[in-house]
Amino acid sequence: MEGFVHLDGSYWGRSSGILLAIDDATGMPLYLEFITSETNAHYENAVLSMEQRAFLIKGLILDGRRGLFSALGRYPIQMCQFHMSQIVRRYLTLHPRLHAARELNELMKDLTALSENEFTERYSQWKQRWADTLKRRSVSKKTGKSRYTHRRLRTAMNSIDFFLPYLFTYQKPGCEGMPNTNNKIEGVFTDLKKNLNNHSGMNAENRRRFIGGFFLAWDSEPQV
């Protein structure tokens, strides 16, 4: 078998979670591991497991663990565009006062509808237009040291700069049919958590059994 793979983790509570991989075309679970925290090694082991079982990974859809983009760089990687927008919004808030931040928020709203060239051009124009704002520095009253005035805006920009080479993988030759978001696996997590909430009194061992049964049942049904 071969296909594009969604790979992500999800939690309920502080230290109870799973790492899951699903095939985009069929929705079939390809890997499931119970975890208490996420590390790059967990993701690398998931990919290795799929490789050892002769699943041909055409590409991976991930949501932003930076170390994975080099560790798994032997595959085409699509950074989930929805998560990219969320990262920027987290730094800038929904209604920032700074005009440059409002413009960047508006650009991110269009991300999923743009081609790589369109987004790159508009983003480059934004950086040029607000170059002085981005470079502005202030002296801290506490330390007396100079620092960037609009640090959250710069952090949002730096995040885009890092992930930009992976935001439009789905538009590249050989990646036709690759999704640009991790919405498919997020939907699975939503269904799982809804079922877990309906059985909230389970202990840890019974919860594991329940989750295993959930995916066995889910795998046996046609996925849309």
N, C-alpha and C positions, 0 to 999 in steps of 0.2 A: 504494500500500500504506500501511497504518497499523498502529501497534502500540505497546506499551510496550517501552522499550529498556533493556537492561542495558549499562552502560558502565564499563569498568574496565581497569587495566593489570596486567601480570604480568611478572616478571623471572626469568632464570636467569643466575647470575653477577652481577657488580657493575653492569655497564652494557649489558646485552643484554636487551631486553624488547619487548613489544608493547602497544599500546593497541587494545582490541577493543570493538566494539559488536555486540550480537546482538538479534534480535527475540525477545521472550519467547514468543510463540505458536508460532512455527515453528522457532526455534533458528537461523534463517538469519543468517550474518554480514552485517552492514550496513556495517562499517568496520574496516579493519585498517591500522595504522601501526607501523613499527619505530621504537623509541625507545631512547634511552640514559638518559633521566630523564623524569619526569612534570612537566608544568606545566599551569596552568589553560588556557593557550593551546592545548595539544594537545587537550584535551577540547572546547574551544569550536570548534576546527577540525573535529573529528569530527562535532559536531552540525551545523555549517554544511554539511559535505559531504552529510550525510543530507538536510538541507533542500533543497539544490540539486538533489538527485536525486529530489525530490518524494516522499520518504518522510514521511508524516504522523506525527510523534512525539506519542503520546497522553500520555506521561509518561516520566520517567527514573528508573532505580534506580541510586543511587550509594552509595559506601562511605565518605564522610567528608572529602573535600577541601573545606574550609570555603568558600573563595572561589567555588566553583562554584555554591553554593546561591543566591547573588545574581546571578552572571554568567549562569546559565541559568534564572533565576527566571521566565522567560516560560512555562516548562513546569511541570506538577505534578512534584515531585521526592519520591521515597521514599528516605529514609535506610535503608540496609540494617540491619535490626534485629539480625542476627547480628553485624555489625561494631560496632554500638553496644554490644552486650554485651561484645565483645572489648576495646573501648576502656576500659570501666569496669573489667573484670577486670585489664587491664594495669596500671592505677593502684593497684588494691586488692589484687592477688594472689588466688589461689584460696582461701587460708585466712588472712584478715586477723585480727589480734588484736582490733582495735577492734570493739566490738559494733555501732556505727553502720555500719561498713563491711560487716560480715557481713549486716546487714539489707538494705543496698542491693544486695549481690550476690544475695540471695534474690529481691528484687524484679525484678532484671534477668533472672533465670532464667524468670520468668513473662511477660516482655515479649511474646513472640510469641502468647501465648494471651489477652491482655487487649485490651479495647476502649480507645480513647483516653480516655474518661471514667474508666474503672477505673484505668488506669495513672496518669493525671494526679492523681486523688484520692489514691491510695496514695503517690505520690511527694511530693505536697504534705504529707501527714500525716508522712511520714518527715522532711522538712525542718523541720517544726514541732517534732517530737519531739526532734530532735537539734540544735536551733538553737544552744544554748549550746556544744555540742561544736564545731560548725562555725565559731562566732565566736571560739573560744578562741585566745589569742595567747600567745607565749612570747618571751623575750628571747634572742637569739643570743649565745652565749658568745664567739664570734669577733668579731662586729661591734658587739655591744651594742645592735643594733636590734631592734625588735619585729616579729614576723612570725607568721602563722597557724601554730598548732601542728600541725594535721592537714592539711598542704598537699596531699598526694596525694588525700585524701578530697574536699577542696574542688575540686581539678582534675577529678575524676570527676564531681562535681555540676555544675560549670560546663560540661562537655561535654554532659551530658544537657540542661541548660538551653538550650544553643545548638541542639541537634538536635531538641529536642522538637517544634517546629512541623512537622517533616518525618518524624517516626517513624510517623505513622498516616495518611499521605496515601492509602494504599491503601483506607482505610475511608471516604473522602470521596465525595460524589456526583460522578459522572462518571469515577471511577477504579475502577469495578467490574472485577474481574479482574486488577488490578495486583498483582504479587507484592510481598511485604514484605521479601524478602532478595535478595541477589545470588548465591544458591546455584547458579543455572543456569549463569552464566558461570564461577563457580569450578570447576564440574564440567568445563567445557571446558578450562580451564587445567590441571587435574589430568591429563586425558587427553593434552594436548599435551606436558606435561613428562615424562610416562611414556614417550611415544614418543621424545622427545628424549634421554632417558637411555639408551634402547636403541640410539641412534646417537651416542654421546658423542664420537666422534672427528672430527666434521665441523668444517670451518673456518666462519668467519662467513658467507661467501657461500653455501656449501652449506646452512647452517642456514636461511638465508632462503628458499632454494628449497624446502627440506623443509617449512617452516612454510606457505608458500604452497600447496604440494601437499596438506598436511594439511587446510587449510580448504576447498580445492576438493573433496576427497574427502568431507569431513565435511558440506559443504553439499549434496552430491548424495544423501546418505542421509537417510531419515526421522528426525527428532529426536523423542524422547519427552519 
